[in-house]
């Protein structure tokens, strides 16, 4: 006997007819399809299971319903029990900078209330994260926002971080405009890898200004950029927020006209409660870490 046919018969027997059963079956199926599959079940058994008008189970129908009813009636309860017992899982995608510099603190706060939480991490750019969300391979993603996400993906902008230039305290340069006036800057530039939004936005700004300034020293984190500038290895491009701004051995020069880096969290419509909670935790963390740069939409 086909198990799906047995499931349809369960609804027919429980609700007293095919038309009534269709209104209670928890997925879309038309009345003719139910009738055809019930007929196939009766042919497999070789017996009629119920009288159509008025509805009445036959002896064989009553016997079959008594056999399958405990299984199908308790499926929902069993599923809920298994889901409650299962360890919660959160699949997060993010840019390298977010994964490396900020997500550990966010996860530390979140796991305090979810000690059994299993976390899967994946790095990538916005387009890659959007594709993974649409394929249900990720639950949420935290990325520098470069384009408007597709309609089915929800977006919460967390923070807008302006680009700044770090110079050693001993450096005589007072403004970035002094550098641009040269056309070609001779000082060593310390920057994140070219794939990071900080570097890409900086390159766009240089191109508009028609300034040639290649990266000589590539650092893997914003903290390293700040540290190498403090040690006198050159000038560094970073974002105007966080601990990188507090190094006592560096000065901060504003970069007027350069696009800021907007960090956003993306997720699918109708998120699970765990995902919604994680989004709320990220918003709270952004407001705490960058109170002046935090965004609300």
ZADO-1210 file (C-alpha; in nm, 4 decimals, padded with zeros to 6 digits):
<atoms>
<atom x="00.0000" y="00.0000" z="00.0000" code="UNK" pos="1"/>
<atom x="00.1217" y="00.3486" z="-00.0883" code="UNK" pos="2"/>
<atom x="00.1902" y="00.5447" z="00.2335" code="UNK" pos="3"/>
<atom x="00.0728" y="00.8721" z="00.0754" code="UNK" pos="4"/>
<atom x="-00.2578" y="00.7043" z="-00.0171" code="UNK" pos="5"/>
<atom x="-00.2910" y="00.5905" z="00.3446" code="UNK" pos="6"/>
<atom x="-00.2354" y="00.9493" z="00.4628" code="UNK" pos="7"/>
<atom x="-00.5143" y="01.0760" z="00.2359" code="UNK" pos="8"/>
<atom x="-00.7459" y="00.8016" z="00.3566" code="UNK" pos="9"/>
<atom x="-00.6681" y="00.9053" z="00.7162" code="UNK" pos="10"/>
<atom x="-00.7960" y="01.2589" z="00.6462" code="UNK" pos="11"/>
<atom x="-01.1007" y="01.1302" z="00.4570" code="UNK" pos="12"/>
<atom x="-01.1978" y="00.8927" z="00.7380" code="UNK" pos="13"/>
<atom x="-01.1293" y="01.1474" z="01.0114" code="UNK" pos="14"/>
<atom x="-01.3312" y="01.4309" z="00.8540" code="UNK" pos="15"/>
<atom x="-01.6121" y="01.2290" z="00.6999" code="UNK" pos="16"/>
<atom x="-01.5642" y="01.2610" z="00.3258" code="UNK" pos="17"/>
<atom x="-01.3313" y="01.3673" z="00.0489" code="UNK" pos="18"/>
<atom x="-01.4502" y="01.7288" z="00.0114" code="UNK" pos="19"/>
<atom x="-01.4183" y="01.7897" z="00.3882" code="UNK" pos="20"/>
<atom x="-01.0773" y="01.6205" z="00.3967" code="UNK" pos="21"/>
<atom x="-00.9398" y="01.8541" z="00.1264" code="UNK" pos="22"/>
<atom x="-01.0050" y="02.1530" z="00.3545" code="UNK" pos="23"/>
<atom x="-00.7945" y="01.9976" z="00.6329" code="UNK" pos="24"/>
<atom x="-00.5033" y="01.8403" z="00.4457" code="UNK" pos="25"/>
<atom x="-00.2014" y="02.0585" z="00.5364" code="UNK" pos="26"/>
<atom x="-00.0771" y="02.0975" z="00.1783" code="UNK" pos="27"/>
<atom x="-00.2383" y="02.1886" z="-00.1522" code="UNK" pos="28"/>
<atom x="-00.4218" y="01.9065" z="-00.3264" code="UNK" pos="29"/>
<atom x="-00.7413" y="01.9127" z="-00.5325" code="UNK" pos="30"/>
<atom x="-01.0492" y="01.6959" z="-00.4685" code="UNK" pos="31"/>
<atom x="-01.0173" y="01.4959" z="-00.7979" code="UNK" pos="32"/>
<atom x="-00.6580" y="01.4044" z="-00.7074" code="UNK" pos="33"/>
<atom x="-00.7685" y="01.2775" z="-00.3651" code="UNK" pos="34"/>
<atom x="-01.0514" y="01.0773" z="-00.5216" code="UNK" pos="35"/>
<atom x="-00.8157" y="00.9176" z="-00.7730" code="UNK" pos="36"/>
<atom x="-00.5587" y="00.8197" z="-00.5111" code="UNK" pos="37"/>
<atom x="-00.8215" y="00.6782" z="-00.2737" code="UNK" pos="38"/>
<atom x="-00.9547" y="00.4713" z="-00.5636" code="UNK" pos="39"/>
<atom x="-00.6017" y="00.3432" z="-00.6272" code="UNK" pos="40"/>
<atom x="-00.5754" y="00.2451" z="-00.2591" code="UNK" pos="41"/>
<atom x="-00.9029" y="00.0521" z="-00.2768" code="UNK" pos="42"/>
<atom x="-00.7805" y="-00.1265" z="-00.5880" code="UNK" pos="43"/>
<atom x="-00.4592" y="-00.2253" z="-00.4139" code="UNK" pos="44"/>
<atom x="-00.6537" y="-00.3653" z="-00.1194" code="UNK" pos="45"/>
<atom x="-00.9325" y="-00.5142" z="-00.3302" code="UNK" pos="46"/>
<atom x="-01.2041" y="-00.3770" z="-00.1002" code="UNK" pos="47"/>
<atom x="-01.4144" y="-00.0627" z="-00.0729" code="UNK" pos="48"/>
<atom x="-01.3108" y="00.1440" z="00.2274" code="UNK" pos="49"/>
<atom x="-01.6187" y="00.3659" z="00.2612" code="UNK" pos="50"/>
<atom x="-01.9562" y="00.4428" z="00.1133" code="UNK" pos="51"/>
<atom x="-01.9600" y="00.7805" z="-00.0607" code="UNK" pos="52"/>
<atom x="-02.3200" y="00.9010" z="-00.0060" code="UNK" pos="53"/>
<atom x="-02.3930" y="00.9141" z="00.2785" code="UNK" pos="54"/>
<atom x="-02.0404" y="00.8747" z="00.4037" code="UNK" pos="55"/>
<atom x="-01.9783" y="00.5592" z="00.6071" code="UNK" pos="56"/>
<atom x="-01.6691" y="00.3495" z="00.6592" code="UNK" pos="57"/>
<atom x="-01.6969" y="-00.0134" z="00.5604" code="UNK" pos="58"/>
<atom x="-01.5750" y="-00.2867" z="00.7934" code="UNK" pos="59"/>
<atom x="-01.2419" y="-00.2924" z="00.6076" code="UNK" pos="60"/>
<atom x="-01.2250" y="00.0872" z="00.6223" code="UNK" pos="61"/>
<atom x="-01.2827" y="00.0905" z="00.9971" code="UNK" pos="62"/>
<atom x="-01.0135" y="-00.1742" z="01.0457" code="UNK" pos="63"/>
<atom x="-00.7609" y="00.0159" z="00.8312" code="UNK" pos="64"/>
<atom x="-00.8381" y="00.3505" z="00.9981" code="UNK" pos="65"/>
<atom x="-00.7922" y="00.1974" z="01.3463" code="UNK" pos="66"/>
<atom x="-00.4512" y="00.0734" z="01.2346" code="UNK" pos="67"/>
<atom x="-00.3160" y="00.3988" z="01.0822" code="UNK" pos="68"/>
<atom x="-00.4852" y="00.6558" z="01.3071" code="UNK" pos="69"/>
<atom x="-00.2324" y="00.6464" z="01.5971" code="UNK" pos="70"/>
<atom x="00.0601" y="00.7042" z="01.3575" code="UNK" pos="71"/>
<atom x="-00.0806" y="00.9959" z="01.1567" code="UNK" pos="72"/>
<atom x="-00.2502" y="01.1591" z="01.4583" code="UNK" pos="73"/>
<atom x="00.0743" y="01.1859" z="01.6532" code="UNK" pos="74"/>
<atom x="00.3098" y="01.2954" z="01.3730" code="UNK" pos="75"/>
<atom x="00.2820" y="01.6636" z="01.4647" code="UNK" pos="76"/>
<atom x="00.3490" y="01.5969" z="01.8329" code="UNK" pos="77"/>
<atom x="00.6529" y="01.3851" z="01.7513" code="UNK" pos="78"/>
<atom x="00.7933" y="01.6483" z="01.5122" code="UNK" pos="79"/>
<atom x="00.7563" y="01.9202" z="01.7767" code="UNK" pos="80"/>
<atom x="00.9286" y="01.7008" z="02.0361" code="UNK" pos="81"/>
<atom x="01.2218" y="01.6237" z="01.8070" code="UNK" pos="82"/>
<atom x="01.2606" y="01.9903" z="01.7107" code="UNK" pos="83"/>
<atom x="01.2640" y="02.0922" z="02.0752" code="UNK" pos="84"/>
<atom x="01.5295" y="01.8340" z="02.1580" code="UNK" pos="85"/>
<atom x="01.7490" y="01.9221" z="01.8585" code="UNK" pos="86"/>
<atom x="02.0394" y="02.1562" z="01.9126" code="UNK" pos="87"/>
<atom x="01.9694" y="02.5012" z="01.7611" code="UNK" pos="88"/>
<atom x="02.1744" y="02.5845" z="01.4531" code="UNK" pos="89"/>
<atom x="02.2636" y="02.9175" z="01.2960" code="UNK" pos="90"/>
<atom x="02.4302" y="02.9391" z="00.9551" code="UNK" pos="91"/>
<atom x="02.5970" y="03.2770" z="00.9096" code="UNK" pos="92"/>
<atom x="02.7706" y="03.4276" z="00.6097" code="UNK" pos="93"/>
<atom x="02.9847" y="03.7387" z="00.6345" code="UNK" pos="94"/>
<atom x="03.2724" y="03.9297" z="00.4826" code="UNK" pos="95"/>
<atom x="03.6235" y="03.8455" z="00.6012" code="UNK" pos="96"/>
<atom x="03.6464" y="04.1635" z="00.8091" code="UNK" pos="97"/>
<atom x="03.3180" y="04.0943" z="00.9885" code="UNK" pos="98"/>
<atom x="03.4022" y="03.7275" z="01.0504" code="UNK" pos="99"/>
<atom x="03.7455" y="03.8126" z="01.1813" code="UNK" pos="100"/>
<atom x="03.6974" y="04.1346" z="01.3744" code="UNK" pos="101"/>
<atom x="03.3374" y="04.1581" z="01.4952" code="UNK" pos="102"/>
<atom x="03.1403" y="03.8335" z="01.4772" code="UNK" pos="103"/>
<atom x="03.3283" y="03.6580" z="01.7624" code="UNK" pos="104"/>
<atom x="03.2012" y="03.9178" z="02.0099" code="UNK" pos="105"/>
<atom x="02.8449" y="03.8967" z="01.8744" code="UNK" pos="106"/>
<atom x="02.8424" y="03.5175" z="01.8924" code="UNK" pos="107"/>
<atom x="02.9837" y="03.5296" z="02.2436" code="UNK" pos="108"/>
<atom x="02.6900" y="03.7393" z="02.3577" code="UNK" pos="109"/>
<atom x="02.4371" y="03.5282" z="02.1693" code="UNK" pos="110"/>
<atom x="02.5661" y="03.1931" z="02.2939" code="UNK" pos="111"/>
<atom x="02.5307" y="03.3100" z="02.6525" code="UNK" pos="112"/>
<atom x="02.1558" y="03.2518" z="02.6119" code="UNK" pos="113"/>
<atom x="02.1940" y="02.9599" z="02.3688" code="UNK" pos="114"/>
<atom x="02.4800" y="02.7484" z="02.5102" code="UNK" pos="115"/>
<atom x="02.4049" y="02.4522" z="02.2792" code="UNK" pos="116"/>
<atom x="02.3980" y="02.6649" z="01.9649" code="UNK" pos="117"/>
<atom x="02.5804" y="02.5148" z="01.6662" code="UNK" pos="118"/>
<atom x="02.7222" y="02.7784" z="01.4313" code="UNK" pos="119"/>
<atom x="02.8305" y="02.7414" z="01.0687" code="UNK" pos="120"/>
<atom x="03.0341" y="03.0264" z="00.9191" code="UNK" pos="121"/>
<atom x="03.0972" y="03.1117" z="00.5536" code="UNK" pos="122"/>
<atom x="03.2845" y="03.4040" z="00.4023" code="UNK" pos="123"/>
<atom x="03.1996" y="03.5850" z="00.0806" code="UNK" pos="124"/>
<atom x="03.0710" y="03.8991" z="-00.0874" code="UNK" pos="125"/>
<atom x="02.7164" y="04.0343" z="-00.0980" code="UNK" pos="126"/>
<atom x="02.6151" y="03.8586" z="-00.4222" code="UNK" pos="127"/>
<atom x="02.7423" y="03.5241" z="-00.2934" code="UNK" pos="128"/>
<atom x="02.5610" y="03.5668" z="00.0366" code="UNK" pos="129"/>
<atom x="02.2352" y="03.6572" z="-00.1383" code="UNK" pos="130"/>
<atom x="02.2549" y="03.3435" z="-00.3548" code="UNK" pos="131"/>
<atom x="02.3193" y="03.1275" z="-00.0478" code="UNK" pos="132"/>
<atom x="02.0230" y="03.2833" z="00.1340" code="UNK" pos="133"/>
<atom x="01.7920" y="03.2204" z="-00.1627" code="UNK" pos="134"/>
<atom x="01.9081" y="02.8572" z="-00.1778" code="UNK" pos="135"/>
<atom x="01.8419" y="02.8245" z="00.1977" code="UNK" pos="136"/>
<atom x="02.2085" y="02.7446" z="00.2574" code="UNK" pos="137"/>
<atom x="02.2406" y="03.0332" z="00.5061" code="UNK" pos="138"/>
<atom x="02.0116" y="03.1756" z="00.7729" code="UNK" pos="139"/>
<atom x="02.1552" y="03.5274" z="00.7676" code="UNK" pos="140"/>
<atom x="02.4497" y="03.7224" z="00.6337" code="UNK" pos="141"/>
<atom x="02.6429" y="04.0278" z="00.7551" code="UNK" pos="142"/>
<atom x="02.8092" y="04.2117" z="00.4675" code="UNK" pos="143"/>
<atom x="02.9217" y="04.5525" z="00.3476" code="UNK" pos="144"/>
<atom x="02.6162" y="04.6643" z="00.1505" code="UNK" pos="145"/>
<atom x="02.7105" y="04.7521" z="-00.2073" code="UNK" pos="146"/>
<atom x="02.3820" y="04.6928" z="-00.3948" code="UNK" pos="147"/>
<atom x="02.0136" y="04.6763" z="-00.3102" code="UNK" pos="148"/>
<atom x="01.9215" y="04.3160" z="-00.2164" code="UNK" pos="149"/>
<atom x="01.6551" y="04.1185" z="-00.4109" code="UNK" pos="150"/>
<atom x="01.2933" y="04.1725" z="-00.3079" code="UNK" pos="151"/>
<atom x="01.2625" y="03.8415" z="-00.1201" code="UNK" pos="152"/>
<atom x="01.5628" y="03.9171" z="00.1014" code="UNK" pos="153"/>
<atom x="01.5150" y="04.1382" z="00.4049" code="UNK" pos="154"/>
<atom x="01.7831" y="04.3961" z="00.4860" code="UNK" pos="155"/>
<atom x="01.8660" y="04.5783" z="00.8081" code="UNK" pos="156"/>
<atom x="02.1425" y="04.8370" z="00.7828" code="UNK" pos="157"/>
<atom x="02.3452" y="04.8238" z="01.1032" code="UNK" pos="158"/>
<atom x="02.6102" y="05.0918" z="01.0798" code="UNK" pos="159"/>
<atom x="02.7661" y="05.3400" z="00.8385" code="UNK" pos="160"/>
<atom x="03.1416" y="05.3724" z="00.8828" code="UNK" pos="161"/>
<atom x="03.3283" y="05.6621" z="00.7181" code="UNK" pos="162"/>
<atom x="03.6689" y="05.5998" z="00.5629" code="UNK" pos="163"/>
<atom x="03.9623" y="05.7710" z="00.7345" code="UNK" pos="164"/>
<atom x="04.3363" y="05.7874" z="00.6891" code="UNK" pos="165"/>
<atom x="04.5681" y="05.7029" z="00.9775" code="UNK" pos="166"/>
<atom x="04.9066" y="05.8733" z="01.0023" code="UNK" pos="167"/>
<atom x="05.1771" y="05.8414" z="01.2698" code="UNK" pos="168"/>
<atom x="05.1648" y="06.1071" z="01.5396" code="UNK" pos="169"/>
<atom x="05.5070" y="06.2257" z="01.4227" code="UNK" pos="170"/>
<atom x="05.3885" y="06.2801" z="01.0639" code="UNK" pos="171"/>
<atom x="05.3683" y="06.6459" z="00.9534" code="UNK" pos="172"/>
<atom x="05.0767" y="06.5901" z="00.7128" code="UNK" pos="173"/>
<atom x="04.7725" y="06.7775" z="00.8453" code="UNK" pos="174"/>
<atom x="04.5068" y="06.6754" z="00.5903" code="UNK" pos="175"/>
<atom x="04.4431" y="06.4265" z="00.3109" code="UNK" pos="176"/>
<atom x="04.4137" y="06.7206" z="00.0703" code="UNK" pos="177"/>
<atom x="04.7908" y="06.7744" z="00.1072" code="UNK" pos="178"/>
<atom x="04.8455" y="06.4261" z="-00.0367" code="UNK" pos="179"/>
<atom x="04.5969" y="06.4666" z="-00.3230" code="UNK" pos="180"/>
<atom x="04.7647" y="06.7905" z="-00.4288" code="UNK" pos="181"/>
<atom x="05.0753" y="06.5916" z="-00.5204" code="UNK" pos="182"/>
<atom x="04.8935" y="06.3708" z="-00.7737" code="UNK" pos="183"/>
<atom x="05.1179" y="06.0774" z="-00.6867" code="UNK" pos="184"/>
<atom x="05.1663" y="05.9932" z="-00.3190" code="UNK" pos="185"/>
<atom x="05.5089" y="05.8643" z="-00.2194" code="UNK" pos="186"/>
<atom x="05.4271" y="05.7458" z="00.1352" code="UNK" pos="187"/>
<atom x="05.3753" y="05.3734" z="00.1901" code="UNK" pos="188"/>
<atom x="05.0039" y="05.2823" z="00.1859" code="UNK" pos="189"/>
<atom x="04.8850" y="05.0164" z="00.4311" code="UNK" pos="190"/>
<atom x="04.5443" y="04.8721" z="00.3457" code="UNK" pos="191"/>
<atom x="04.3182" y="04.5694" z="00.3662" code="UNK" pos="192"/>
<atom x="04.3145" y="04.3235" z="00.0710" code="UNK" pos="193"/>
<atom x="04.1639" y="04.4559" z="-00.2573" code="UNK" pos="194"/>
<atom x="03.8516" y="04.2394" z="-00.2137" code="UNK" pos="195"/>
<atom x="03.7448" y="04.4226" z="00.1048" code="UNK" pos="196"/>
<atom x="03.4956" y="04.7111" z="00.0805" code="UNK" pos="197"/>
<atom x="03.7253" y="04.9457" z="00.2708" code="UNK" pos="198"/>
<atom x="03.9867" y="04.9075" z="-00.0006" code="UNK" pos="199"/>
<atom x="03.7386" y="04.9145" z="-00.2892" code="UNK" pos="200"/>
<atom x="03.5671" y="05.2335" z="-00.1687" code="UNK" pos="201"/>
<atom x="03.9061" y="05.3948" z="-00.1134" code="UNK" pos="202"/>
<atom x="04.0140" y="05.3023" z="-00.4676" code="UNK" pos="203"/>
<atom x="03.6948" y="05.4550" z="-00.6094" code="UNK" pos="204"/>
<atom x="03.7665" y="05.7801" z="-00.4268" code="UNK" pos="205"/>
<atom x="04.1259" y="05.7916" z="-00.5495" code="UNK" pos="206"/>
<atom x="04.0086" y="05.7321" z="-00.9054" code="UNK" pos="207"/>
<atom x="03.7662" y="06.0270" z="-00.8869" code="UNK" pos="208"/>
<atom x="04.0507" y="06.2434" z="-00.7592" code="UNK" pos="209"/>
<atom x="04.2870" y="06.1070" z="-01.0272" code="UNK" pos="210"/>
<atom x="04.5385" y="06.0152" z="-00.7597" code="UNK" pos="211"/>
<atom x="04.7805" y="05.7256" z="-00.8052" code="UNK" pos="212"/>
<atom x="04.8619" y="05.5537" z="-00.4735" code="UNK" pos="213"/>
<atom x="04.9214" y="05.1773" z="-00.4871" code="UNK" pos="214"/>
<atom x="04.9028" y="04.9566" z="-00.1775" code="UNK" pos="215"/>
<atom x="05.2501" y="04.8556" z="-00.0629" code="UNK" pos="216"/>
<atom x="05.1634" y="04.6749" z="00.2607" code="UNK" pos="217"/>
<atom x="04.8522" y="04.4560" z="00.2798" code="UNK" pos="218"/>
<atom x="04.7143" y="04.3839" z="00.6280" code="UNK" pos="219"/>
<atom x="04.4619" y="04.1173" z="00.7182" code="UNK" pos="220"/>
<atom x="04.2684" y="04.3224" z="00.9771" code="UNK" pos="221"/>
<atom x="04.1853" y="04.6807" z="01.0673" code="UNK" pos="222"/>
<atom x="04.3790" y="04.6418" z="01.3924" code="UNK" pos="223"/>
<atom x="04.6913" y="04.5497" z="01.1985" code="UNK" pos="224"/>
<atom x="04.6530" y="04.8567" z="00.9779" code="UNK" pos="225"/>
<atom x="04.6451" y="05.0740" z="01.2887" code="UNK" pos="226"/>
<atom x="04.9386" y="04.8954" z="01.4512" code="UNK" pos="227"/>
<atom x="05.1651" y="04.9187" z="01.1484" code="UNK" pos="228"/>
<atom x="05.0890" y="05.2894" z="01.1105" code="UNK" pos="229"/>
<atom x="05.1682" y="05.3376" z="01.4795" code="UNK" pos="230"/>
<atom x="05.5024" y="05.1639" z="01.4255" code="UNK" pos="231"/>
<atom x="05.5903" y="05.4057" z="01.1450" code="UNK" pos="232"/>
<atom x="05.5611" y="05.1745" z="00.8452" code="UNK" pos="233"/>
<atom x="05.3409" y="05.4137" z="00.6475" code="UNK" pos="234"/>
<atom x="04.9878" y="05.5614" z="00.6241" code="UNK" pos="235"/>
<atom x="04.6795" y="05.3419" z="00.6550" code="UNK" pos="236"/>
<atom x="04.3226" y="05.3491" z="00.5302" code="UNK" pos="237"/>
<atom x="04.0572" y="05.2214" z="00.7694" code="UNK" pos="238"/>
<atom x="03.7087" y="05.3056" z="00.9003" code="UNK" pos="239"/>
<atom x="03.6359" y="05.5832" z="01.1467" code="UNK" pos="240"/>
<atom x="03.5099" y="05.3746" z="01.4353" code="UNK" pos="241"/>
<atom x="03.6150" y="05.1173" z="01.6912" code="UNK" pos="242"/>
<atom x="03.9441" y="05.0474" z="01.8652" code="UNK" pos="243"/>
<atom x="04.1502" y="05.1323" z="01.5554" code="UNK" pos="244"/>
<atom x="04.0763" y="05.4996" z="01.6274" code="UNK" pos="245"/>
<atom x="04.2099" y="05.4858" z="01.9843" code="UNK" pos="246"/>
<atom x="04.5752" y="05.4094" z="01.9225" code="UNK" pos="247"/>
<atom x="04.7676" y="05.6921" z="02.0968" code="UNK" pos="248"/>
<atom x="05.0479" y="05.6786" z="01.8388" code="UNK" pos="249"/>
<atom x="04.8317" y="05.7685" z="01.5371" code="UNK" pos="250"/>
<atom x="04.6312" y="06.0664" z="01.4141" code="UNK" pos="251"/>
<atom x="04.3122" y="06.0456" z="01.2105" code="UNK" pos="252"/>
<atom x="04.2617" y="06.2395" z="00.8878" code="UNK" pos="253"/>
<atom x="03.9121" y="06.2579" z="00.7408" code="UNK" pos="254"/>
<atom x="03.8556" y="06.1479" z="00.3818" code="UNK" pos="255"/>
<atom x="03.5986" y="06.3921" z="00.2460" code="UNK" pos="256"/>
<atom x="03.4009" y="06.2687" z="-00.0537" code="UNK" pos="257"/>
<atom x="03.4895" y="05.9000" z="-00.0072" code="UNK" pos="258"/>
<atom x="03.1984" y="05.6543" z="00.0132" code="UNK" pos="259"/>
<atom x="03.1423" y="05.5139" z="00.3634" code="UNK" pos="260"/>
<atom x="03.1196" y="05.1417" z="00.4302" code="UNK" pos="261"/>
<atom x="02.7624" y="05.0382" z="00.5186" code="UNK" pos="262"/>
<atom x="02.7395" y="04.7121" z="00.7127" code="UNK" pos="263"/>
<atom x="02.4027" y="04.5337" z="00.6868" code="UNK" pos="264"/>
<atom x="02.2489" y="04.2048" z="00.7935" code="UNK" pos="265"/>
<atom x="02.0457" y="04.0102" z="00.5338" code="UNK" pos="266"/>
<atom x="01.7968" y="03.7290" z="00.5856" code="UNK" pos="267"/>
<atom x="01.5046" y="03.5597" z="00.4132" code="UNK" pos="268"/>
<atom x="01.1445" y="03.6711" z="00.4600" code="UNK" pos="269"/>
<atom x="00.9583" y="03.5197" z="00.7583" code="UNK" pos="270"/>
<atom x="01.2702" y="03.4279" z="00.9593" code="UNK" pos="271"/>
<atom x="01.2765" y="03.1590" z="01.2269" code="UNK" pos="272"/>
<atom x="01.2642" y="03.2968" z="01.5850" code="UNK" pos="273"/>
<atom x="01.6357" y="03.2188" z="01.6319" code="UNK" pos="274"/>
<atom x="01.7265" y="03.4241" z="01.3231" code="UNK" pos="275"/>
<atom x="01.5082" y="03.7165" z="01.4333" code="UNK" pos="276"/>
<atom x="01.6759" y="03.7055" z="01.7745" code="UNK" pos="277"/>
<atom x="02.0215" y="03.7046" z="01.6142" code="UNK" pos="278"/>
<atom x="01.9316" y="04.0087" z="01.4012" code="UNK" pos="279"/>
<atom x="01.8187" y="04.1912" z="01.7154" code="UNK" pos="280"/>
<atom x="02.1450" y="04.1025" z="01.8900" code="UNK" pos="281"/>
<atom x="02.3457" y="04.2395" z="01.5982" code="UNK" pos="282"/>
<atom x="02.1503" y="04.5656" z="01.6013" code="UNK" pos="283"/>
<atom x="02.2108" y="04.6049" z="01.9747" code="UNK" pos="284"/>
<atom x="02.5824" y="04.5302" z="01.9341" code="UNK" pos="285"/>
<atom x="02.6159" y="04.7889" z="01.6554" code="UNK" pos="286"/>
<atom x="02.4460" y="05.0554" z="01.8692" code="UNK" pos="287"/>
<atom x="02.6776" y="04.9733" z="02.1595" code="UNK" pos="288"/>
<atom x="03.0004" y="04.9629" z="01.9587" code="UNK" pos="289"/>
<atom x="02.9274" y="05.2553" z="01.7225" code="UNK" pos="290"/>
<atom x="02.6598" y="05.4723" z="01.8916" code="UNK" pos="291"/>
<atom x="02.7155" y="05.7647" z="01.6539" code="UNK" pos="292"/>
<atom x="02.7326" y="05.5622" z="01.3318" code="UNK" pos="293"/>
<atom x="02.4534" y="05.3077" z="01.4044" code="UNK" pos="294"/>
<atom x="02.1603" y="05.3009" z="01.1610" code="UNK" pos="295"/>
<atom x="01.7960" y="05.2090" z="01.2198" code="UNK" pos="296"/>
<atom x="01.6716" y="05.0897" z="00.8796" code="UNK" pos="297"/>
</atoms>
